[in-house]
């Protein structure tokens, strides 16, 4: 999602420090970013990976089509859209993840821009009020974050269903806008999900490259209480980051996260209201031409889906 969106305050840019940080990564996230350490050392693509985690089989690309966490000005909340049934896969007959429920949250909705009053209304995120949703960002050539996130979500659903998981999407291009950030969290909670991953792409400045995984901080205020999910969410996030590096060959962000690819935040409604393990992943920066070349590639999006899915599988299988 773009950092110009209302639920994301711009981070202070940091210069890339990958050289010395390749050693620091081992201390920051033991084992999780082993693939990146190898990548940084030998310059390999990381496609094969080698962490010994459970592997998800690749599948053909799924159809692409579209949908974020939504700062505060005291507006009163209004009524939202009538909730629609989210896409849920039928329980698999067999597989190592049989009985596990995974919720995939494709960030943003492609039609949000057509509903400014609806997405700008305030919703309660537990600690304060924020906009229902944002429009997301896009590449300089107009490929939208919403289209990217739903395409990756479809690919992930196929991969995880092959492992026996029951998969639910917070939206499947089946509603005029949203859902709002509070509803996105509620969908995962009500599904009693074993893991939730929200898919995004950033809209930072040119030259800012790489991915980062956003983890929930410990929040206990108002109706938000993330204390029980902080530790398992970090475990999930580290595994997703590690496998994302290994499969895609992408490097951790050079502008946020101190080179570790992990960022902890307490200002996101989608995390603050979650009662189940949940992380966000910003898969790259759509405004950088080199990252955009990857994000707009169907072959790369398949790798992204594969890496994220492998991280989820690793987390669920322990």
For each residue, the residues with C-beta under 8 A, 3 or more apart:
1: 5 7 8 68 69 107 108 134 136 137 145 200 201 202 203 282
2: 5 8 134 136 137 145 202 203 204 286
3: 8 9 10 11 202 203 204
4: 8 10 137 203
5: 1 2 8 68 69 70 134 135 136 137 203
6: 70 71 120 130 131 134
7: 1 68 69 70 71 130 131 134 181 267 268 269
8: 1 2 3 4 5 69 268
9: 3 71 267
10: 3 4
11: 3 255 256 263
12:
13: 204 205 208 255 256
14: 17 254 255 256 258
15: 254
16: 254 255 259
17: 14 20 21 254 258 259
18: 21 22 40 251 252 254 259
19: 22
20: 17 23 24
21: 17 18 24 25 258 259 260
22: 18 19 25 36 37 40 41 259
23: 20 26 27
24: 20 21 27 28 258 259 260
25: 21 22 28 29 33 36 37 252 259 260
26: 23 29 30 33 37
27: 23 24 30
28: 24 25 33 258 260 262
29: 25 26 32 33 238 241 242 260 261 262
30: 26 27
31: 34 51 238 242
32: 29 238 239 241 242
33: 25 26 28 29 36 37 238 241 242 245 252 260 261
34: 31 37 38 50 51 242 246
35: 38 39 46 49 50 51 242 243 245 246
36: 22 25 33 39 40 46 242 245 251 252 261
37: 22 25 26 33 34 40 41
38: 34 35 41 42 44 46 50
39: 35 36 42 43 44 45 46 245 249 251
40: 18 22 36 37 43 251
41: 22 37 38
42: 38 39
43: 39 40
44: 38 39 249
45: 39 249
46: 35 36 38 39 49 245 246 247 248 249 250
47: 247 248 249 303
48: 246
49: 35 46 53 55 243 246 247 310
50: 34 35 38 246
51: 31 34 35 242 243 246 314
52:
53: 49 239 242 243 310 311 313 314
54: 96 163 310 313 314 317
55: 49 310 313
56: 159 160 162 163 306 309 310 313
57: 159 162
58: 159 302 306
59: 62 155 158 159 162
60: 158
61: 64 151 155 298 301 302
62: 59 151 154 155 157 158
63: 151 154
64: 61 147 150 151 154
65: 110 147 150 151 173
66: 106 108 109 110 111 144 146 147 149 150 173
67: 106 107 108 109 110 112 146 149 150 170 171 173 175 178 179
68: 1 5 7 107 108 109 112 133 134 136 181 200
69: 1 5 7 8 107 133 134 181 184 198 268 269 270 271 280
70: 5 6 7 119 123 130 131 132 133 134 180 181 269
71: 6 7 9 130
72: 122 128 129 130
73:
74: 122 129
75: 120 121 122 129
76: 122
77: 121 122 123 124 129
78: 117 118 121
79:
80: 118 121 123 132 178 179 180 183
81: 84 118 175 176 177 178 179
82:
83: 179 183
84: 81 174 175
85: 88
86: 168 169 170 171 172 174 187
87: 157 168 169 171 172 174
88: 85 166 167 168 169
89: 92 157 161 165 166 167 168
90: 166
91: 98 99 166
92: 89 95 97 98 161 163 164 165 166
93: 98 164
94: 98 164
95: 92 98 162 163 164 165
96: 54 163 164 313 317
97: 92 100 102 160 163 164 165 313 316 317
98: 91 92 93 94 95 164 165
99: 91 164
100: 97 164 165 166 194 195 316
101: 165 166 167 168 191 192 193 194
102: 97 160 165 166 167 168 193 194 195 196 197 312 316
103: 167 168 169 170 187 188 191 193 195 196 197 276
104: 153 156 157 167 168 169 170 196 197 199
105: 153 169 170 184 187 188 196 197 198 199 270
106: 66 67 146 149 150 152 153 169 170 171 172 199
107: 1 67 68 69 136 145 146 149 198 199 200 201 280
108: 1 66 67 68 112 133 134 135 136 144 145 146 149 200
109: 66 67 68 112 133 146 171 173 175 176 177 178 179
110: 65 66 67 144 146 147 173
111: 66 114 115 176 177
112: 67 68 108 109 115 119 133 134 135 136 146 177 178
113: 116 135
114: 111 176 177
115: 111 112 118 119 176 177
116: 113 119 120
117: 78 120 121
118: 78 80 81 115 121 132 177 178
119: 70 112 115 116 131 132 133 134 135 177 178 180
120: 6 75 116 117 131 132
121: 75 77 78 80 117 118 131 132
122: 72 74 75 76 77 129 130 131 132
123: 70 77 80 129 130 131 132 180 181 182 269
124: 77 128 129 182 222 223
125: 128 129 130 181 182 224 268 269 272 273
126: 219 221 222 223 224 225 269 272 273
127: 219 221 222 224 266 267 272
128: 72 124 125 222
129: 72 74 75 77 122 123 124 125
130: 6 7 70 71 72 122 123 125 181 269
131: 6 7 70 119 120 121 122 123 134
132: 70 80 118 119 120 121 122 123 178 180 181
133: 68 69 70 108 109 112 119 177 178 179 180 181
134: 1 2 5 6 7 68 69 70 108 112 119 131
135: 5 108 112 113 119
136: 1 2 5 68 107 108 112 144 145 146 149 200 203
137: 1 2 4 5 144 145 201 202 203 286 287
138: 142 143 144 145 203 286
139: 142 143 286 287 292 295 296
140: 287 289 292
141: 292 296
142: 138 139
143: 138 139 147 148 286 292 295 296
144: 66 108 110 136 137 138 147 148
145: 1 2 107 108 136 137 138 148 149 200 201 203 286
146: 66 67 106 107 108 109 110 112 136 149 150
147: 64 65 66 110 143 144 150 151
148: 143 144 145 151 152 201 283 286 295 296 301
149: 66 67 106 107 108 136 145 146 152 153 199 200 201
150: 64 65 66 67 106 146 147 153 154 172 173
151: 61 62 63 64 65 147 148 154 155 298 301
152: 106 148 149 155 156 199 283 301 304 305 308
153: 104 105 106 149 150 156 157 169 199
154: 62 63 64 150 151 157 158
155: 59 61 62 151 152 158 159 301 302 304 305 306
156: 104 152 153 159 160 167 197 199 305 308 309
157: 62 87 89 104 153 154 160 161 167 169
158: 59 60 62 154 155 161 162
159: 56 57 58 59 155 156 162 163 305 306 309
160: 56 97 102 156 157 163 165 167 309 312 313
161: 89 92 157 158 164 165 167
162: 56 57 59 95 158 159
163: 54 56 92 95 96 97 159 160 309 313
164: 92 93 94 95 96 97 98 99 100 161
165: 89 92 95 97 98 100 101 102 160 161 316
166: 88 89 90 91 92 100 101 102
167: 88 89 101 102 103 104 156 157 160 161
168: 86 87 88 89 101 102 103 104 187 191 193
169: 86 87 88 103 104 105 106 153 157 172
170: 67 86 103 104 105 106 179 183 184 187 188
171: 67 86 87 106 109 174 175 178 179
172: 86 87 106 150 169
173: 65 66 67 109 110 150
174: 84 86 87 171
175: 67 81 84 109 171 178 179
176: 81 109 111 114 115
177: 81 109 111 112 114 115 118 119 133
178: 67 80 81 109 112 118 119 132 133 171 175 183
179: 67 80 81 83 109 133 170 171 175 183 184 187
180: 70 80 119 123 132 133 183 184
181: 7 68 69 70 123 125 130 132 133 184 185 268 269 270 273
182: 123 124 125 185 186 269 273
183: 80 83 170 178 179 180 186 187
184: 69 105 170 179 180 181 187 188 198 270
185: 181 182 188 189 269 270 271 272 273 274 278
186: 182 183 189 190 273
187: 86 103 105 168 170 179 183 184 190 191
188: 103 105 170 184 185 191 193 196 274 276 278
189: 185 186 192 193 273 274 275 276
190: 186 187
191: 101 103 168 187 188
192: 101 189 276
193: 101 102 103 168 188 189 196 276 277 278
194: 100 101 102 276 277 316
195: 100 102 103 236 276 277 278 312 315 316
196: 102 103 104 105 188 193 274 276 277 278 279
197: 102 103 104 105 156 236 240 278 279 280 281 308 312
198: 69 105 107 184 270 278 279 280 281
199: 104 105 106 107 149 152 153 156 280 281 283 308
200: 1 68 107 108 136 145 149 280 281 282 283
201: 1 107 137 145 148 149 282 283 284 285 286 295
202: 1 2 3 137 208 282 284 285 286 287
203: 1 2 3 4 5 136 137 138 145 285 286 287
204: 2 3 13 208 255 285 287 288
205: 13 208 255 287 288
206: 287 288 289
207: 288
208: 13 202 204 205 253 254 255 285 287 288
209: 251 253 254 255 284 285 288 290 291
210: 250 251 252 253 254 255 261 284 285 291
211: 241 244 248 250 251 252 253 261 281 282 283 284
212: 252 253 256 257 261 262 263 281 282
213: 237 238 240 241 244 261 262 263 279 280 281 282
214: 237 263 264 265 268 271 279 280 281 282
215: 230 233 234 237 262 263 264 265 271 279
216: 219 226 229 230 233 264 265 266 268 271 272 274 278 279
217: 226 230 264 265 266
218: 226 227 230 266
219: 126 127 216 224 225 226 227 266 272
220: 224 225 226 227
221: 126 127 224
222: 124 126 127 128
223: 124 126 273
224: 125 126 127 219 220 221 272 273
225: 126 219 220 228 275
226: 216 217 218 219 220 229 230 233 271 272 274
227: 218 219 220 230
228: 225 275
229: 216 226 232 233 274 275 276 277 278
230: 215 216 217 218 226 227 233 234
231: 234 235
232: 229 235 236 277
233: 215 216 226 229 230 236 237 271 277 278 279
234: 215 230 231 237 238 262
235: 231 232 238 239 277 315
236: 195 197 232 233 239 240 277 278 279 311 312 315
237: 213 214 215 233 234 240 241 262 279
238: 29 31 32 33 213 234 235 241 242 262
239: 32 53 235 236 242 243 311 312 314 315
240: 197 213 236 237 243 244 279 281 307 308 311 312 315
241: 29 32 33 211 213 237 238 244 245 252 261 262 281 311
242: 29 31 32 33 34 35 36 51 53 238 239 245 246 311
243: 35 49 51 53 239 240 246 247 307 308 310 311 314
244: 211 213 240 241 247 248 250 261 281 283 304 307 308 311
245: 33 35 36 39 46 241 242 248 249 250 251 252 261 307
246: 34 35 46 48 49 50 51 242 243 307 310
247: 46 47 49 243 244 303 304 306 307 310
248: 46 47 211 244 245 294 300 303 304 307
249: 39 44 45 46 47 245 303
250: 46 210 211 244 245 283 284 294
251: 18 36 39 40 209 210 211 245 254
252: 18 25 33 36 210 211 212 241 245 257 259 260 261 262
253: 208 209 210 211 212 256 257 259 261 282
254: 14 15 16 17 18 208 209 210 251 259
255: 11 13 14 16 204 205 208 209 210
256: 11 13 14 212 253 263
257: 212 252 253 260 261 262 263
258: 14 17 21 24 28
259: 16 17 18 21 22 24 25 252 253 254
260: 21 24 25 28 29 33 252 257
261: 29 33 36 210 211 212 213 241 244 245 252 253 257
262: 28 29 212 213 215 234 237 238 241 252 257
263: 11 212 213 214 215 256 257
264: 214 215 216 217
265: 214 215 216 217 268 271
266: 127 216 217 218 219 272
267: 7 9 127 272
268: 7 8 69 125 181 214 216 265 271 272 280
269: 7 69 70 123 125 126 130 181 182 185 272 273
270: 69 105 181 184 185 198 273 274 278 280
271: 69 185 214 215 216 226 233 265 268 274 278 279 280
272: 125 126 127 185 216 219 224 226 266 267 268 269
273: 125 126 181 182 185 186 189 223 224 269 270
274: 185 188 189 196 216 226 229 270 271 277 278
275: 189 225 228 229
276: 103 188 189 192 193 194 195 196 229
277: 193 194 195 196 229 232 233 235 236 274 315
278: 185 188 193 195 196 197 198 216 229 233 236 270 271 274
279: 196 197 198 213 214 215 216 233 236 237 240 271
280: 69 107 197 198 199 200 213 214 268 270 271
281: 197 198 199 200 211 212 213 214 240 241 244 308
282: 1 200 201 202 211 212 213 214 253 285
283: 148 152 199 200 201 211 244 250 295 304
284: 201 202 209 210 211 250 288 291 292 294 295
285: 201 202 203 204 208 209 210 282 288 291 292
286: 2 137 138 139 143 145 148 201 202 203 291 292 295
287: 137 139 140 202 203 204 205 206 208 292
288: 204 205 206 207 208 209 284 285 291 292
289: 140 206 292 293
290: 209 293 294
291: 209 210 284 285 286 288 294 295
292: 139 140 141 143 284 285 286 287 288 289 295 296
293: 289 290 296 297
294: 248 250 284 290 291 297 300
295: 139 143 148 201 283 284 286 291 292 300 301
296: 139 141 143 148 292 293
297: 293 294 300 301
298: 61 151 301 302
299: 302 303
300: 248 294 295 297 303 304
301: 61 148 151 152 155 295 297 298 304 305
302: 58 61 155 298 299 305 306
303: 47 247 248 249 299 300 306 307
304: 152 155 244 247 248 283 300 301 307 308
305: 152 155 156 159 301 302 308 309
306: 56 58 155 159 247 302 303 309 310
307: 240 243 244 245 246 247 248 303 304 310 311
308: 152 156 197 199 240 243 244 281 304 305 311 312
309: 56 156 159 160 163 305 306 312 313
310: 49 53 54 55 56 243 246 247 306 307 313 314
311: 53 236 239 240 241 242 243 244 307 308 314 315
312: 102 160 195 197 236 239 240 308 309 315 316
313: 53 54 55 56 96 97 160 163 309 310 316 317
314: 51 53 54 239 243 310 311 317
315: 195 235 236 239 240 277 311 312 318
316: 97 100 102 165 194 195 312 313
317: 54 96 97 313 314
318: 315
